[in-house]
């Protein structure tokens, strides 16, 4: 196989891995068998008696296939391709149609993409024949999408399951097949919530179902990259069963509501030592309506010395900028009452978001500010502090 580097020849091993050889180091070669592209089936028989689920494909490693001629990958766009690559998935569920609103790397996504996904999910939730909804997605910003769907979709009646893979299906250590099978199992469960389903550890042992507003990607490449933050997993998920270990919203007969109002003029800012408060002017001058500031410790930024943020924050909050605080530490919760710094920030109007994740807070603030009926400062604060979709958790005992 040719590589993207024309000086290298790729060899595909039976294990699924590739090795690359410099052309200048190859003394001789012979052709054993020529590559012949297989004709792919365009239709297949569904297995009678299997439950139906909806499948939404948005891109990412899990929705890619190896191109043996180039060594690269290309997108899966047909049901038959999914059936060929993920046969175990189709032994659990029947899918009549794959919805593909777009094929994007997850780092390229925005609120526009979240809205597209939410609209399709809403239609699938209204389809009485479907037992649940599965969404395949790139892992890098999957937790942002999970949070967005958690706020955009109200009164869920069946599971909405997002899944991913860290390693492509052609690799021997791929997590794609197992994640997808477990996602199918959870899509048939009793849980009517937005969840991420993926490896619980580095083995193909079982998966976790993680609440959409309390989950974060915590490793660049490990298969168990997604972890529950300040809470426990909703469930352990095997290929043939689900064991719930936390409280959850059960499957029901409600009619889901789509509420995807969103204001993109929000930003996530990380405070660091020595950072000058003038950075806040940039966002205000660009028309931003709200900021999530990741603060140190229990909820602090500099309020003394030449780089004090106090005066600048007070001025911009008075002029209408909504400023919320989250914790840089990821785990734990803010408490503005321990130190005078926290009390001063809260006094000028900074809204501390307790144990809410920064990514979830960013999405929630955009959603809240997208509603004109919540435009007053008091309504915005009340909504940000309302536990809309499990984004706040009770104080856990260490």
C-alpha positions in Angstrom: 0.0 0.0 0.0 1.1 3.5 -0.7 1.5 5.9 2.2 0.8 9.6 2.3 4.6 9.8 2.1 5.6 8.5 -1.3 8.9 7.4 0.1 7.2 4.8 2.3 5.4 1.5 1.4 2.8 0.3 4.0 2.3 -3.4 4.7 -1.0 -4.4 6.4 -0.5 -7.2 8.9 -3.1 -9.8 9.8 -3.2 -8.3 13.3 -4.7 -5.2 11.9 -1.6 -3.0 12.3 0.5 -1.4 9.6 4.3 -1.3 9.2 6.1 1.1 7.0 9.2 0.4 5.0 11.4 3.0 3.2 11.4 2.3 -0.5 15.2 2.7 -0.6 15.6 -0.2 1.8 13.5 -2.6 -0.3 15.9 -4.7 -2.4 13.2 -6.9 -4.1 9.6 -7.9 -3.9 7.1 -10.2 -5.6 3.3 -10.1 -6.0 1.6 -13.0 -4.3 -2.0 -11.9 -4.8 -3.4 -8.8 -6.4 -5.9 -6.8 -4.4 -9.4 -7.2 -5.7 -12.1 -4.9 -4.3 -15.0 -6.8 -3.0 -18.5 -6.0 -4.3 -20.5 -4.7 -1.3 -24.1 -5.7 -0.8 -26.5 -2.8 -0.9 -29.3 -4.5 1.0 -29.6 -7.2 3.6 -32.2 -9.2 5.4 -33.1 -8.0 8.9 -33.3 -10.6 11.6 -36.9 -11.2 12.6 -37.7 -10.5 16.2 -34.8 -8.1 16.9 -35.7 -4.7 18.4 -35.3 -1.6 16.3 -33.2 1.3 17.2 -32.2 4.5 15.4 -28.6 5.1 14.3 -27.2 8.6 13.7 -23.6 8.7 12.2 -21.7 12.0 12.6 -18.1 11.0 11.8 -15.2 10.1 13.9 -13.0 7.0 14.1 -15.9 4.6 14.8 -17.6 5.6 11.5 -14.5 5.0 9.4 -13.2 2.0 7.4 -9.8 1.0 6.2 -9.0 1.6 2.5 -6.6 -1.2 1.8 -5.4 0.5 -1.4 -4.1 3.6 0.4 -3.7 2.6 4.0 -6.0 5.5 5.0 -9.6 5.5 6.2 -12.9 6.7 4.6 -16.3 7.2 6.0 -19.0 4.5 6.4 -22.2 5.7 4.7 -24.2 2.6 4.0 -26.1 0.2 6.3 -24.4 -2.7 4.5 -21.0 -1.3 5.4 -21.9 -1.1 9.1 -23.2 -4.6 8.9 -20.0 -6.0 7.4 -17.7 -4.2 9.8 -19.8 -4.5 12.9 -21.7 -7.8 12.5 -22.1 -8.3 16.3 -24.0 -5.0 16.5 -26.6 -6.3 13.9 -27.0 -9.5 15.9 -28.6 -7.3 18.7 -30.7 -4.8 16.8 -32.3 -4.0 13.5 -31.7 -0.7 11.7 -33.7 0.2 8.7 -31.9 3.5 7.9 -28.8 5.3 9.0 -29.2 9.1 9.4 -26.0 10.9 8.4 -26.6 14.7 8.9 -22.8 15.3 8.3 -19.5 13.6 8.6 -17.2 15.8 10.7 -14.2 15.5 12.9 -15.6 16.4 16.3 -13.2 19.3 16.8 -14.9 20.9 13.8 -18.4 20.8 15.4 -20.4 23.8 16.8 -23.8 24.5 18.1 -25.1 24.2 14.5 -24.1 20.5 14.4 -25.6 19.9 17.9 -28.9 21.3 16.7 -28.9 19.1 13.6 -28.3 16.0 15.7 -31.0 17.0 18.2 -33.6 17.4 15.5 -33.0 13.9 14.2 -33.0 12.5 17.7 -36.3 14.1 18.4 -37.9 12.4 15.3 -36.5 9.1 16.4 -37.8 9.5 19.9 -41.2 10.1 18.4 -41.1 6.9 16.4 -42.9 4.3 18.5 -41.2 1.4 16.7 -37.7 2.5 17.8 -36.5 1.3 21.2 -33.7 3.8 21.5 -31.3 6.0 19.6 -27.6 5.5 19.1 -25.2 8.2 17.9 -21.7 7.5 16.7 -19.3 10.5 17.2 -15.7 11.5 17.4 -14.4 11.3 21.0 -12.6 14.6 21.3 -15.7 16.8 21.8 -18.2 14.1 22.5 -18.9 15.3 26.0 -19.9 18.8 24.7 -22.4 17.2 22.3 -23.7 15.0 25.2 -24.2 18.1 27.3 -26.0 19.9 24.5 -28.4 17.1 23.8 -29.1 16.9 27.6 -30.3 20.5 27.5 -31.9 20.5 24.0 -34.1 17.5 24.6 -36.6 17.6 27.4 -38.9 14.8 28.8 -37.0 11.9 27.2 -39.0 8.7 26.8 -36.2 6.3 25.8 -32.4 6.0 25.8 -30.2 8.4 23.8 -26.8 6.8 23.6 -23.6 8.3 22.3 -20.6 6.1 21.6 -17.2 6.4 20.0 -13.8 4.6 19.4 -10.3 5.7 20.3 -8.8 3.2 17.9 -9.9 2.3 14.4 -11.5 -1.0 13.6 -8.5 -2.2 11.6 -6.3 -2.2 14.7 -6.1 -5.2 16.9 -6.8 -3.1 20.0 -9.8 -1.3 18.6 -12.6 -0.5 21.0 -15.1 0.3 18.3 -16.9 -3.1 18.0 -17.3 -3.6 21.8 -18.4 0.0 22.4 -21.0 -0.2 19.7 -22.4 -3.6 20.9 -22.7 -2.2 24.5 -24.3 1.0 23.1 -26.9 -1.2 21.5 -27.5 -3.1 24.7 -28.0 0.1 26.6 -30.3 1.6 23.9 -32.6 -1.3 24.8 -32.5 -0.6 28.5 -35.0 1.1 30.8 -33.0 4.4 31.1 -34.5 7.5 29.4 -31.4 9.7 29.5 -28.6 11.1 27.3 -25.6 8.9 28.0 -22.1 8.1 26.7 -21.3 4.4 26.6 -17.7 3.3 26.3 -15.0 1.1 27.8 -14.9 1.0 31.6 -11.3 -0.1 31.7 -8.5 -1.0 29.2 -9.9 -4.6 28.7 -12.9 -5.7 26.7 -14.6 -6.5 30.0 -17.6 -4.2 30.2 -18.6 -0.6 29.5 -19.9 2.2 31.6 -23.0 4.3 30.8 -22.2 7.8 31.9 -24.6 10.7 32.4 -24.3 13.3 29.5 -23.8 16.3 31.8 -21.3 14.7 34.2 -18.7 13.1 31.9 -15.3 14.2 30.5 -12.7 12.9 28.2 -9.7 12.3 30.5 -7.0 10.7 28.3 -5.8 11.3 24.8 -5.7 7.6 23.7 -6.8 5.2 26.4 -9.9 3.2 25.6 -11.5 4.1 28.9 -10.9 7.8 28.3 -14.4 8.9 29.5 -14.9 9.2 33.2 -17.8 10.2 35.4 -17.0 13.5 37.2 -18.3 14.2 40.8 -20.7 11.3 40.4 -20.9 7.6 39.7 -21.6 5.8 36.4 -25.3 5.2 35.7 -24.7 1.6 34.8 -22.3 -1.2 33.9 -23.0 -2.5 30.5 -22.0 -5.9 29.1 -22.8 -7.2 25.6 -25.8 -9.1 27.0 -26.9 -7.2 30.1 -27.1 -3.8 32.0 -26.6 -3.4 35.7 -27.7 0.0 37.0 -25.6 1.3 39.9 -27.1 4.9 40.2 -30.5 6.4 40.1 -31.8 7.2 36.6 -34.9 8.4 34.7 -36.9 5.3 33.6 -38.3 4.7 30.2 -41.8 6.2 29.9 -44.6 7.4 27.7 -43.8 11.1 27.7 -43.6 13.2 24.5 -40.1 14.7 24.2 -39.7 18.4 23.5 -37.0 20.0 21.4 -35.6 23.2 22.9 -32.4 24.0 21.0 -32.2 27.8 21.4 -28.5 28.7 21.7 -26.4 31.9 21.8 -22.9 31.3 20.4 -21.6 34.5 22.0 -20.2 32.6 25.0 -16.6 31.6 25.9 -14.7 29.4 28.2 -11.7 31.2 29.8 -9.0 29.6 32.0 -7.5 31.8 34.6 -3.7 31.5 35.1 -1.2 33.3 37.5 -0.3 36.7 36.2 -3.1 36.8 33.7 -4.1 40.4 33.0 -7.8 41.3 33.3 -7.7 43.2 30.0 -8.5 39.8 28.3 -12.0 40.3 29.4 -12.3 43.5 27.3 -11.7 41.5 24.2 -14.7 39.3 24.7 -16.9 42.2 25.7 -15.9 44.3 22.7 -16.5 41.4 20.4 -20.1 41.3 21.6 -19.9 38.2 23.9 -22.8 37.9 26.3 -21.4 35.4 28.8 -18.2 33.9 30.1 -17.4 30.7 32.0 -14.2 31.3 33.9 -12.3 28.3 35.1 -11.0 29.5 38.5 -8.4 28.2 40.8 -9.1 26.3 44.1 -12.5 26.9 45.5 -13.3 29.6 43.0 -10.6 32.3 42.8 -9.0 34.8 40.4 -6.6 37.5 41.4 -8.3 40.3 43.3 -5.2 42.1 44.6 -2.1 43.7 43.1 -1.6 45.1 39.6 -3.4 42.2 37.9 -6.6 42.3 40.0 -9.6 41.2 38.1 -12.1 42.6 40.6 -12.6 46.1 39.2 -12.8 44.9 35.6 -15.3 42.1 36.4 -17.5 44.5 38.4 -17.6 47.0 35.5 -18.4 44.4 32.8 -21.0 42.6 34.9 -22.7 45.9 35.5 -22.7 46.5 31.7 -24.5 43.2 31.1 -21.8 40.5 30.8 -22.8 37.2 32.5 -19.9 35.7 34.3 -20.0 32.2 35.9 -17.2 30.3 37.7 -16.2 26.7 37.5 -13.3 24.7 39.0 -10.0 24.1 37.2 -9.5 21.0 39.4 -12.3 19.2 37.6 -13.2 17.2 40.7 -14.8 18.8 43.8 -17.0 21.9 44.0 -16.7 25.6 44.4 -17.3 27.3 47.8 -17.1 31.1 47.7 -17.5 31.4 51.5 -14.2 29.9 52.7 -11.9 32.8 51.6 -12.5 36.5 51.2 -11.6 36.3 47.5 -14.6 34.1 46.8 -16.9 36.3 48.8 -15.8 39.4 46.9 -16.3 37.8 43.5 -19.8 36.6 44.4 -20.7 40.0 45.8 -20.0 41.7 42.5 -22.2 39.2 40.6 -20.0 36.2 39.6 -22.2 33.1 39.6 -20.4 30.1 41.2 -21.5 26.8 39.5 -20.7 24.5 42.4 -19.6 21.1 40.9 -20.7 21.7 37.3 -18.1 20.7 34.7 -16.6 23.6 32.7 -17.6 22.1 29.3 -21.2 21.5 30.6 -21.3 25.0 32.0 -20.2 26.5 28.7 -22.9 24.6 26.8 -25.6 25.4 29.4 -24.8 29.2 29.4 -25.1 29.3 25.6 -28.5 27.5 25.9 -29.7 29.8 28.7 -28.7 32.9 26.9 -30.4 31.7 23.8 -33.8 32.2 25.4 -35.1 35.8 25.2 -37.7 35.1 27.9 -34.8 34.5 30.4 -33.0 37.7 29.5 -33.1 39.4 33.0 -30.1 39.0 35.2 -32.1 37.3 37.9 -33.7 34.8 35.5 -30.3 33.9 34.0 -28.8 33.3 37.4 -31.7 31.2 38.6 -31.6 29.1 35.4 -27.8 28.6 35.6 -28.3 27.4 39.2 -31.3 25.2 38.4 -30.5 21.5 38.1 -32.0 21.1 34.6 -30.4 17.9 33.5 -28.4 16.5 36.4 -25.5 18.9 35.9 -25.3 19.5 39.6 -24.7 16.7 42.1 -25.2 16.4 45.8 -22.0 16.8 47.8 -20.4 13.4 47.9 -18.8 12.0 51.0 -15.1 11.4 50.4 
